[in-house]
Amino acid sequence: MYKIQFRNPAGRMVTAQLASRDEIQKLANKARREMPETHELRVREVAVDEASGDFVWADCTADFTK
């Protein structure tokens, strides 16, 4: 499961939560294309914390901006 947040051209924060990595990549590409300098892109993925076993949101923005 992924969660993406970015600013749209109107300046509003957009948030989506999807299971599809491809759909998240499409949204990340759109955000970077429409607002190249001010998109504030942030992508997180559900991960398991090894110490506690809890599910946490881990930042994976770099995986979608290559």
N, C-alpha and C positions, 0 to 999 in steps of 0.2 A: 504494500500500500504506500502511495506517495501523496504528499501534499505540496502544492506549489502556490506561491504568492508572488505577485508582481503588480506594478502600477500600469494602468492602461493609459492611452493618450489623453483621456479626460482627467487624469490625475487620481483616479479612484483605485483603491487597492482591490485586486482580484484574487480570490482564493478558490482553489479547486482541490478535491481529494479524489484520486483515481487509483485503480489497481494497474492500469496499463502504462508501462514505461514509455511506449511509443506515443501515447496521447500526451503524456507529460513532456516529452521531448518536443512535440509539435507546439505546445503552449509556450515552452521556454524559447523556442526559435521565434515564435510570434512576438513575444515580449521584447526580445533583443532587437528584432527587426523594426518594430513600431516605435520603441523608445530606447535607442541605442545607448544613451548616456544616463538615463534616469529611471530605468525599469525597476530597479531595486529587487531583482529576481532572487528568490530563495526557494530551494527545493529540499524537502526533507523526506526521509524514508523510515518506515517502522523498523526498528531493530530491537534486539534483546540485550539488555544490560547484563554483562557476564557476572558482575558481582551480586546483583540482587535478583536477576531473573525477570525483572520487569520489562515491559515493552516501553520503548522510548522513541521519540522522533530524533533521528540522527541527520545532521546536515549532509547533503550530497549534491549541493549546487554545482560544485566543480565537475561532476560527472556529466552535467547537462550543458556545460558552457565550453566544451572543447571544440 
